[in-house]
Structure formats: structure tokens, C-alpha cells
Amino acid sequence: MRSSKIRFYIFGIICFMLFGLNVNAASIGLKASSTSITKGQTVTVTTTISSNSAMVSIEGNLICSGAGVNGGDDLTYDDGSNSLYTKSYTYTMKATSTGTITCSTSGARITDMSSNTWINLKNTSISIQVKDPVVIPPKEYSSNNYLEELSIDGFELSPEFDKDTLEYSVEVPNDTESVIINATKEDSTASVSGSGEVSVSEGANKIEVKVTAQNGNERVYVINVNVKELDPINVSVDGKEYTVIQKDDVLEAPLGYEKTTVKIDDKDVLAYTNDKTKYTLVGLKDEDGNSAWYIYDENDNSYKPYLFYNFNGVSLIIEDMPKNLIPDGFIKSSFEYNDERIEGYKYKSDSQFYLIYGMNSETGEEGLYMFDKKEGTLQRFNDEISDIYKDKADLYFMILMIVLSVIGIGIVAFAVLMIIKTKKGKKNKIRF
């Protein structure tokens, strides 16, 4: 009898422990996407309710307040599938002021498959700190684009260097092929270009040393290096002074030309010729040190610019447009191609098509060409089309003249008839 009672008590204790475990296995938890945010940011709080037995119903509330937040979430839920062991809710809020957001559960309880009554859950809470945003002051960039020192190895600049003086000059011997430019920036954050070893040739050479400040502002110092010429040949082109280039390492040889010499001022001067174009090219350097090829006419000892361009495979030497070839209605206008200005003609001010005159360097043939600025292409000008339009215009003009003549004859005839009729009317009145 006593052993039966003992077994009964043990069975009761085991049932109580199992029942207690079932109840304690149900829980509620809170988790925030971040526990520290700045004013103006959003944060999401996740409420998770779970049980080791399938849940049937859930009740309760999530309440959040503080730092400009006042709201929450309804945790009410019913499930008839008898398969829900975990249920999560998310609530997103925006902090509009600094402080602390506190989110707490209230009245949370469930019913599950192990019990026919409501099981109360232990409420929980979480805190989120809200701070002012960290203001990062904008970075200030230096505007200093001055040089502290500027010099040329072995030579003196004129005038003496001053950081506010932007242009200098120096004269060097005839056999000088390069100079070394020394440039020290005043501000360590700036950058310098144009210094170091720079090649020079006979005559004027313009060297630019550019200082770029940290903020992007630029300052350019100019050094005019004049390499003495033993026997310089000076010429004038359109009122501007040039020096004839006598060395063959100053300019790149023109495409399709053969090296030769010509007599200028009784001296043999470097030149290039081409059997197709029949041109003789001579290099000239201006007072700023800029060098270019010029077409030299030995008959009258004259020079004109050699304007050579490659338009997508078409090699053209631009020449002055003969006046008799300029179509009626076309106006002179220039366009930009490969960063250079080219003179041409177009029919309308807003037209994208330019008419130019030039020589094909491969064939030596001269003629009119049409350049399409939008497509960047060049083709021979089809003057047959312009002749067709001209013929049509002449025809329309002739028809217009005929129509106007017929109208004029009609008006004259009508006027004569009216005069005759008026005279007859007057005679009839006198007879009466």
C-alpha cells in the first residue's frame, strides 16, 4: 500500500514537471536592427513569439515611444493550421529627435495545443539610443598656384624671377638642343608641369610651366628661349615676321613629300616636294616659337600656310575658294575639326554642311568638297545636283515671267476696253 502511494506521488511530480516545462517553453523576444542611430534615421524592431507546442492564438501589443516616436504594433493572430511554432512581427519607425526610444511588449499571451487556457508571456523591452548626426566640415582645398623658384641651368632669366611675374626670356648659344627648367612650387599640395629637360631649336622657343593648385586653379609661367642662329633668314608673311627653319629635326616631315633644298637669300634651305601636288614646302617659325610648314613659291618668293587635313581617309590640302566657284546664296563660315578652325561656306546659318575647296594630296586634283560636321565626314561636292536645282529655278522663273506677262496683257486689254466703252457712252449722251 505504501509503495503504491509512492508510485502515485512520483507520477504526479513527473506530470507537474512536464506541464511546467510546456508553459515555460513559450517566450517572447525583441530585437532591433540597430541599438544606436542618428536623428532622421529609421530603425526596425522585430517581435518574435515562439512555443514548443503549436500555437493557436496570440494576443498582445508592442508599444514604442521616445525621440519623436509614438506608435507600436498589434500582436493579435489566430492560426487554424495547428502548425505555427514561431511568429514574428516587424515595426519600422523614424527618429525625429535625439533621446531614447523604448519598445515594450504588453499583455502578451498565447494558447497552444497543449493547453485550453491562455498562457501569459513575460513581457520584455528594448532601448535604442538616438544621437545627433556627426557633421563633417567640408574639406578646404588650397588655392596657392605660385612658384617659389624658377630657373634654367646655366643661364639667367630676364627679368629676375618674381612669383607675380609670368613671362621671362633667355638667350642661349646656337648649338643648344635642350635646356633644363627648374621649378619649385610654393605650396606642397600644388602640382607642376613643364619643368625638367625641354628640347629647343634655332630661333624662338616658347616654354610654359603650369602650376595647378589643389583646388584646380592654374597659373602659367612662360619662358621665351631664343636659340641664336648663325645665319638666320627672316621673312614676312601677311605682316608677321618668321624665321626660316634650316634644320631637319624641328618639324616632322610632311606625309608623301621628299626631302630637297631650295635657294632662299642665296642659301640652300631644307625643303620638301611632291610630284602630285607640285608644292614645295618650307618650315617657318614665328616670334612665339610656333613652327609649321608653308607652301613656297620660288617665282615670287612668297609663302602661304600648308593646311593639310585627313578627313577619315581623305587627305586634303585646304586652299582659298575661287570666287567664281562659290555657289549663289552661300556665306563664308568656319568650323572646327580636330581642334583647328577651317574656313568654308554654307548655305544657311544653322546648316551642318560646309563647302570647302582643296587639293587631294594623293591625286593632285583640286575641287569642291562637302564636309558634314555632324558625321565628321567629307565627300566630293556633286555640282550636278546644284545644276539641276539651278535649271529648275530658271524654269520656274521663266514660267513666272510668262504668267506675269499674260496677267499684264490682260490688265492692259481690260483697261483699253474700259476706255473705249467710256468714250462711246459720252458720244451717245451728246447725241441725245
C-alpha positions, 0 to 999 in steps of 0.5 A: 500500500505504501509503495503504491502511494509512492508510485502515485506521488512520483507520477504526479511530480513527473506530470507537474514537471512536464506541464511546467516545462510546456508553459515555460517553453513559450517566450517572447523576444525583441530585437532591433536592427540597430541599438544606436542611430542618428536623428532622421534615421529609421530603425526596425524592431522585430517581435518574435513569439515562439512555443514548443507546442503549436500555437493557436492564438496570440494576443498582445501589443508592442508599444514604442515611444521616445525621440519623436516616436509614438506608435507600436504594433498589434500582436493579435493572430489566430492560426487554424493550421495547428502548425505555427511554432514561431511568429514574428512581427516587424515595426519600422519607425523614424527618429525625429529627435535625439533621446531614447526610444523604448519598445515594450511588449504588453499583455502578451499571451498565447494558447497552444495545443497543449493547453485550453487556457491562455498562457501569459508571456513575460513581457520584455523591452528594448532601448535604442539610443538616438544621437545627433548626426556627426557633421563633417566640415567640408574639406578646404582645398588650397588655392596657392598656384605660385612658384617659389623658384624658377630657373634654367641651368646655366643661364639667367632669366630676364627679368629676375624671377618674381612669383607675380611675374609670368613671362621671362626670356633667355638667350642661349648659344646656337648649338643648344638642343635642350635646356633644363627648367627648374621649378619649385612650387610654393605650396606642397599640395600644388602640382607642376608641369613643364619643368625638367629637360625641354628640347629647343631649336634655332630661333624662338622657343616658347616654354610654359610651366603650369602650376595647378593648385589643389583646388584646380586653379592654374597659373602659367609661367612662360619662358621665351628661349631664343636659340641664336642662329648663325645665319638666320633668314627672316621673312614676312608673311601677311605682316608677321615676321618668321624665321626660316627653319634650316634644320631637319629635326624641328618639324616632322616631315610632311606625309608623301613629300621628299626631302630637297633644298631650295635657294632662299637669300642665296642659301640652300634651305631644307625643303620638301616636294611632291610630284602630285601636288607640285608644292614645295614646302618650307618650315617657318617659325614665328616670334612665339616659337610656333613652327609649321610648314608653308607652301613656297613659291620660288617665282615670287618668293612668297609663302602661304600656310600648308593646311593639310587635313585627313578627313577619315581617309581623305587627305586634303590640302585646304586652299582659298575658294575661287570666287567664281566657284562659290555657289549663289546664296552661300556665306563664308563660315568656319568650323572646327575639326580636330581642334583647328578652325577651317574656313568654308561656306554654307548655305544657311546659318544653322546648316551642318554642311560646309563647302570647302575647296582643296587639293587631294594630296594623293591625286593632285586634283583640286575641287569642291568638297562637302564636309558634314560636321555632324558625321565628321565626314567629307565627300566630293561636292556633286555640282550636278545636283546644284545644276539641276536645282539651278535649271529648275529655278530658271524654269520656274522663273521663266514660267513666272515671267510668262504668267506675269506677262499674260496677267499684264496683257490682260490688265492692259486689254481690260483697261483699253476696253474700259476706255473705249466703252467710256468714250462711246457712252459720252458720244451717245449722251451728246447725241441725245 
